[in-house]
Amino acid sequence: MAATAFTVLAVIIVAGLLAPWLGLPDPDRGSLIDRLKPPLTSGHLLGTDEFGRDVLSRVVWGARVSLGVGFLAVAIAALFGVTLGLVSGYLGGRFDFWSQRFIDLLLAFPYILLALMIVAILGPGLLNTMLAISIAGIPYYVRIARASALALREREFVEAAEAAGASTPWILVKHVLTNSLSPILVAATLDVGFMIMAAAGMSFLGLVAQPPLAEWGVMLSNGRQFLRVAPWVSLVPGAMIFLVVLALNLLGDRVRDLLDPRMVGR
């Protein structure tokens, strides 16, 4: 199942990256004559939307936006969250106390509500929404990294490094971070799918990408009014979101098993 998930995800990512060279129709150019053509129509494998734009082309080009937002949002959230979590857990004291109270404040807000509030402050747009879901995801990584740092700072190899005069940044990177990578990698793998769904949901509300940009959430939103007469306009991008998130969850479970020493030999 993990191999199948990896294959599906790799095909979607490669197709998105190679979209300019696949010979697909212009995703933003439509034709009222060809509007709402069903799948398997000549020249339109997955049909067309309400403006006569090729659905397959828009899905492939939309993968660049949706996957890019998901992976970049996770990278930003993990970078800041892991850094703060490791420093907070290792140093302790007042810095740990006040930083965790700030994280508690962020966690008091529902994830999507916090992201919407940040977008309301920054303004709608693809970049601002990516920053919003990244900021809303930082507490998730702070807690994971802090828990690992609290468990590792009392270990013998950390105390030996401290006794040898190693600097705090060196200890954090060399000893604490390297021994905390397993839960962080698993969390990041699973979180990409969640970020993609969050971005698609906010696009559905009109807060991320604006038409005519090809993006899966925008396609879902535009196609909802044609569900009875042309369900493929929404079902195709919805199926892509489903496949990507399912593949990422299966890969995350497999990564967790591979990095868990208790699963060795099972």
C-alpha positions as CSV (number, residue, x, y, z in Angstrom):
1,M,0.0,0.0,0.0
2,A,2.8,2.4,0.8
3,A,4.5,1.6,-2.6
4,T,1.2,2.2,-4.4
5,A,0.7,5.5,-2.5
6,F,4.3,6.6,-3.3
7,T,3.7,5.8,-7.0
8,V,0.5,7.7,-7.1
9,L,2.0,10.7,-5.3
10,A,5.1,10.7,-7.5
11,V,3.0,10.6,-10.7
12,I,0.9,13.6,-9.6
13,I,4.0,15.6,-8.5
14,V,5.9,14.8,-11.7
15,A,2.9,15.6,-13.9
16,G,2.5,19.0,-12.1
17,L,6.2,19.8,-12.5
18,L,6.2,18.8,-16.2
19,A,2.9,20.5,-16.9
20,P,4.4,23.1,-19.3
21,W,5.9,20.4,-21.5
22,L,3.0,17.9,-21.5
23,G,1.3,19.5,-24.5
24,L,-1.9,20.2,-22.5
25,P,-4.4,22.9,-23.6
26,D,-4.0,26.3,-21.9
27,P,-5.7,25.9,-18.5
28,D,-7.1,29.5,-18.6
29,R,-8.3,29.5,-22.2
30,G,-12.0,28.5,-22.7
31,S,-14.5,28.2,-25.4
32,L,-18.2,28.7,-24.9
33,I,-18.8,26.2,-27.7
34,D,-17.1,23.5,-25.6
35,R,-18.5,24.4,-22.2
36,L,-19.5,21.5,-19.9
37,K,-18.4,18.7,-22.3
38,P,-18.5,15.3,-20.5
39,P,-15.4,13.2,-19.9
40,L,-14.0,11.2,-22.8
41,T,-15.0,13.9,-25.3
42,S,-12.6,14.1,-28.2
43,G,-9.7,16.4,-27.1
44,H,-11.0,16.6,-23.5
45,L,-10.2,13.4,-21.6
46,L,-11.8,14.6,-18.3
47,G,-14.3,17.0,-19.9
48,T,-14.5,20.8,-19.7
49,D,-15.8,23.2,-17.1
50,E,-18.4,26.0,-17.4
51,F,-16.1,28.2,-19.5
52,G,-15.0,25.4,-21.8
53,R,-11.6,25.0,-20.2
54,D,-10.0,21.6,-20.2
55,V,-10.5,20.0,-16.8
56,L,-7.4,17.7,-17.2
57,S,-5.2,20.6,-17.9
58,R,-6.5,22.6,-15.0
59,V,-6.1,19.7,-12.6
60,V,-2.5,19.1,-13.7
61,W,-1.6,22.8,-13.5
62,G,-3.5,23.0,-10.2
63,A,-1.3,20.4,-8.7
64,R,1.6,22.8,-8.9
65,V,-0.3,25.3,-6.8
66,S,-2.0,22.9,-4.3
67,L,1.0,20.7,-3.7
68,G,3.4,23.7,-3.6
69,V,1.3,25.4,-0.9
70,G,1.0,22.2,1.1
71,F,4.7,21.4,1.1
72,L,5.9,25.0,1.6
73,A,3.5,25.6,4.4
74,V,4.7,22.5,6.2
75,A,8.3,23.5,5.7
76,I,7.8,27.0,7.1
77,A,5.7,25.7,10.1
78,A,8.3,22.9,10.8
79,L,11.3,25.3,10.6
80,F,9.9,27.8,13.1
81,G,8.0,25.3,15.2
82,V,10.9,22.9,15.7
83,T,13.4,25.6,16.4
84,L,11.2,27.2,19.1
85,G,10.3,23.8,20.5
86,L,13.8,22.6,20.8
87,V,15.1,25.8,22.3
88,S,12.2,26.0,24.8
89,G,12.5,22.4,25.9
90,Y,16.2,22.4,26.2
91,L,16.6,25.8,28.0
92,G,13.6,25.6,30.2
93,G,13.0,28.3,32.8
94,R,11.1,31.5,32.1
95,F,11.7,31.3,28.3
96,D,10.0,27.9,28.3
97,F,7.2,29.0,30.5
98,W,6.2,32.2,28.5
99,S,6.8,30.6,25.1
100,Q,4.5,27.8,26.0
101,R,1.8,30.2,27.3
102,F,2.0,31.8,23.9
103,I,1.6,28.4,22.2
104,D,-1.4,27.7,24.5
105,L,-2.9,30.9,23.4
106,L,-2.6,29.9,19.7
107,L,-4.0,26.4,20.5
108,A,-7.0,28.0,22.1
109,F,-8.2,29.0,18.6
110,P,-9.5,26.3,16.2
111,Y,-7.0,25.8,13.5
112,I,-9.1,27.1,10.6
113,L,-10.4,30.0,12.6
114,L,-6.9,31.1,13.5
115,A,-5.9,30.8,9.8
116,L,-8.9,32.8,8.8
117,M,-8.1,35.5,11.3
118,I,-4.5,35.8,10.0
119,V,-5.7,36.0,6.4
120,A,-8.2,38.7,7.5
121,I,-5.2,40.7,8.9
122,L,-2.8,40.0,6.0
123,G,-5.4,40.1,3.2
124,P,-6.5,37.4,0.8
125,G,-4.0,35.9,-1.6
126,L,-2.0,32.8,-2.2
127,L,1.1,33.9,-0.4
128,N,-0.8,35.3,2.6
129,T,-2.9,32.1,2.9
130,M,0.2,30.0,2.9
131,L,1.7,32.1,5.6
132,A,-1.5,31.9,7.6
133,I,-1.8,28.1,7.6
134,S,1.9,27.9,8.3
135,I,1.6,30.1,11.4
136,A,-1.5,28.2,12.5
137,G,0.5,25.0,12.2
138,I,3.6,26.1,14.2
139,P,2.2,25.0,17.7
140,Y,1.9,21.5,16.4
141,Y,5.6,21.2,15.8
142,V,6.5,23.2,18.9
143,R,4.9,20.6,21.1
144,I,6.5,17.7,19.3
145,A,10.0,19.2,19.4
146,R,9.7,20.4,23.0
147,A,8.6,16.9,24.2
148,S,11.6,15.4,22.5
149,A,14.0,18.1,23.9
150,L,12.6,17.5,27.4
151,A,13.3,13.8,27.1
152,L,16.8,14.2,25.6
153,R,18.3,17.0,27.7
154,E,18.8,14.6,30.7
155,R,20.4,11.8,28.6
156,E,24.0,10.9,29.2
157,F,25.3,11.9,25.8
158,V,23.9,15.4,26.2
159,E,25.4,15.8,29.6
160,A,28.7,14.6,28.3
161,A,28.6,17.2,25.5
162,E,27.8,19.9,28.1
163,A,30.7,18.7,30.3
164,A,33.0,18.8,27.3
165,G,32.2,22.5,26.8
166,A,30.1,22.2,23.7
167,S,28.0,25.2,22.8
168,T,24.2,25.2,23.2
169,P,23.5,25.6,19.4
170,W,25.9,22.7,18.7
171,I,24.2,20.5,21.3
172,L,20.8,21.4,19.9
173,V,21.6,20.6,16.3
174,K,24.0,17.7,16.8
175,H,22.4,15.8,19.6
176,V,18.9,17.0,20.3
177,L,17.6,17.7,16.7
178,T,19.2,14.6,15.2
179,N,17.5,12.4,17.8
180,S,14.2,14.1,17.4
181,L,13.9,13.7,13.6
182,S,11.8,10.6,13.7
183,P,8.6,12.1,15.2
184,I,9.1,15.3,13.4
185,L,9.4,13.6,10.0
186,V,6.3,11.5,10.6
187,A,4.4,14.6,11.8
188,A,5.5,16.5,8.7
189,T,4.5,13.8,6.3
190,L,1.1,13.5,7.8
191,D,0.7,17.3,8.0
192,V,1.2,17.9,4.3
193,G,-2.1,16.4,3.5
194,F,-3.8,18.4,6.2
195,M,-2.2,21.6,4.9
196,I,-3.4,20.8,1.3
197,M,-7.0,20.3,2.6
198,A,-6.8,23.5,4.6
199,A,-5.6,25.5,1.6
200,A,-8.2,23.9,-0.6
201,G,-10.9,24.7,2.0
202,M,-9.8,28.3,2.2
203,S,-9.7,28.5,-1.6
204,F,-13.2,27.2,-1.6
205,L,-14.1,30.2,0.4
206,G,-12.4,32.5,-2.0
207,L,-9.4,33.4,0.2
208,V,-6.5,31.9,-1.6
209,A,-6.3,31.7,-5.3
210,Q,-8.6,33.8,-7.4
211,P,-10.1,32.7,-10.7
212,P,-9.0,32.0,-13.4
213,L,-5.9,30.5,-11.6
214,A,-6.1,26.7,-11.7
215,E,-6.2,25.5,-8.1
216,W,-8.1,22.5,-6.8
217,G,-10.0,24.4,-4.1
218,V,-11.1,27.0,-6.7
219,M,-12.2,24.3,-9.1
220,L,-14.3,22.7,-6.4
221,S,-15.9,26.0,-5.6
222,N,-16.6,26.9,-9.2
223,G,-18.1,23.5,-10.0
224,R,-20.5,23.2,-7.0
225,Q,-23.3,25.0,-8.9
226,F,-23.0,22.5,-11.7
227,L,-23.1,19.3,-9.6
228,R,-26.4,18.1,-11.2
229,V,-25.6,18.8,-14.8
230,A,-21.8,18.5,-14.8
231,P,-20.6,16.7,-11.6
232,W,-17.1,16.0,-13.1
233,V,-16.2,19.7,-12.7
234,S,-16.0,19.3,-9.0
235,L,-15.5,15.5,-8.7
236,V,-12.2,15.5,-10.5
237,P,-10.4,18.0,-8.3
238,G,-12.1,16.5,-5.3
239,A,-10.8,13.1,-6.3
240,M,-7.3,14.5,-6.7
241,I,-7.3,16.0,-3.2
242,F,-8.6,12.7,-1.9
243,L,-5.9,10.7,-3.6
244,V,-3.1,13.0,-2.5
245,V,-4.2,13.2,1.1
246,L,-4.7,9.4,1.3
247,A,-1.3,8.7,-0.3
248,L,0.4,11.1,2.1
249,N,-1.3,9.4,5.1
250,L,-0.3,6.0,4.0
251,L,3.3,7.2,3.5
252,G,3.3,8.8,6.9
253,D,2.2,5.5,8.5
254,R,4.9,3.7,6.6
255,V,7.6,6.3,7.7
256,R,6.4,5.9,11.3
257,D,6.8,2.1,11.1
258,L,10.3,2.4,9.5
259,L,11.5,4.9,12.1
260,D,10.0,3.1,15.1
261,P,12.6,0.6,16.5
262,R,9.8,-1.3,18.1
263,M,8.5,-2.3,14.7
264,V,11.8,-3.8,13.5
265,G,11.3,-7.5,12.6
266,R,7.5,-7.3,12.6
